Amino acid sequence: MKFIWRELSHRMNRLLLITGVLLLMAGFHLAYVVWLVPLYGYLGFRYPGSIGVLTVFGYCLGVLPALWMPVALSRPSQFLHWVIYLTTYLPSMLVLSFLQLQPDSEVFLLQVMLFIGLTIIGLSYRFTLLRLPKVLMPKAFFWSLIIIVTLALLMRVVLVYWGQFQFVSWKEAYDIRFTGSDIATAAGLAYPINWLSFVFLPLLMSIALLQKRPWLLLFAAACSILLFATQGMKHILFSSPYILLMYLLLRRSGNIFGLRIVWVMALFLIGFASYVVLFNAGQSSLAMFSGANIVLRIFGNNGLLMGSYQAFFSNHPLTHYSSVTGVNLFIHYPYENPIGVEISLAAGGPLEWNQNAGFWATDGLSAMGLPGIVLISLLMALVFYVLDCVSSRHKAYIVALCLSQYVLILINVSFFTSLITGGLAFFFVIFYLMPEIVQNAWVPLRRSTVY
């Protein structure tokens, strides 16, 4: 009887997951029509006069992975897979069909290749983990080392920006973006600021939430505000509430994480679009704040840039990974500016705009065309598998929480950039050496199997 009930529960979860994905896509579709196109059409968002076969095909390919995506989190790579699926794959399926920048046959092939790429990445958690030798590092020594590195990086930032910190609202963030970036570049601070914002401060916030250490959470949050005052990077400003949200999504019933995150996103998008339509509130403060930072930046841009990169490289030279440091020593880079700037210039934008895109666009389409999507997906599957191996002694939801800020750079830049600049290489070492976390904040979750 227990087995029958468990099987029915699994099937019900699967049905709810598929329904949630369809509602998420429908919610984004509506938000795209009623808010993104009217307000940000100048960026390139457009909508056809009628829905064609490509849109229907996009819905079908979008929901198909929901038939087997893991509802439970048993490995950290599953968390990364979910983020890619929800924020890059699903929006691209729809936006590519809306833009009509290429012939239908070319867009169709890109949709299929993205489906293949997502499936390949998902293979990373289907293989048995390697047993790595354990390194037992004293807890006090490990966390002292993390604190020392964090404070050293912070001290470097404070010394360089002393007298030049600018605390502005999120609306005025771009007013200090370029001057702050110039200071960081001249002082060699680009890497340290990224490592603090994507690795060390999120790690401390995660531990603070897991072990009920409010003083540590306040310290990390204050440091994030300080970092925001250097260059006006919004992902740094919102890191504290964002990590708190991920903590709430992961904290209980972890065996239905996939179900929970899908429905949270679906309800948000449907609620956002309904609010805009029912109250004619497209330009209200609430709509602009949530729309610009979530609907546009997390969902809309990924699909738009995927289409823009496909159109650009249909008649421009491929890079063959010459944009990657080290590879450019052997292969000539065919452009004068970074890829994102070239895309912006081709669209009539200014030289200051860098339309950097995620890995499938940057490391796939721009490097090798459609076959590049398969190549970079294979590399990511391998890297994610290694991540699972080095973090195997930690519970998946703890590692996922620590990685929650990193995923923001994962979906927005080259995968090679996210390895070093985004700090994934640091996380390999940290998770391998980190003593097991004993959490006090909530009841430990039982390990779940993939189904």
Secondary structure, DSSP 8 states (H G I E B T S, - for coil): -HHHHHHHHHHHHHHHHHHHHHHHHHHHHHHIIIIIHHHHGGGT----SS--HHHHHHHHHHHGGGGTS-SS-SSHHHHHHHHHIIIIIHHHHHHHHHH--S-HHHHHHHHHHHHHHHHHHHGGGSS-----------HHHHHHHHHHHHHHHHHHHHHHHTTT-----GGGTHHHHHHHHHHHHHHT-HHHHHHIIIIIHHHHHHHHHHTT-HHHHHHHHHHHHHHHHHH--HHHHTHHHHHHHHHHHHHS-GGGHHHHHHHHHHHHHHHHHHHHHHTT-TTSHHHHHHIIIIIIIIIIHHHHHHHHHHHHTTSS---TTTTSTTGGGTS----SS-HHHHHHHHTT--TT------HIIIIIIHHHSHHHHHHHHHHHHHHHHHHHHHTTTS-HHHHHHHHTTHHHHHTTS-HHHHHHTS-HHHHHHHHHH-------SS---------
